[in-house]
Amino acid sequence: MKIAGIRPSATANDVSVEVATFVRSMGVPDVVIEMPGERSDPAHLLVYRIADHIIAAWPQEIYDPPWLREFTQKTTYVGGISRFRPARR
């Protein structure tokens, strides 16, 4: 990754601890695309702390994991993410 040459205004990653800490250590804002599942270990909690924003790919009413509640102010629950569109009625 040539961050110095590209100078991105932000990056997005799928909860990759290594990528998030790497880009944040260079001062690049990071958006984490959170996936459903147990991610309450210290490494993932670090990613949530250093992330500028968290996008949760499900409705909060269906799944509200306790380890994300600390980061509610910077989490957006967007519903499902899919390449398929719902049928129009």
SULHU-V703836 format. One line per field, one symbol per residue. phi: phi as a letter, one per 20 degrees, with the letter a starting at -180 (. if undefined). A space follows every 10 residues. Layout:
phi = ???
This chain:
phi = .dfffelffa ccbemegfff fffffenefc deeedfpfcd fgffffgffe ffbcdeeaff febcfgfeff dgfcddednf dbfeeffed
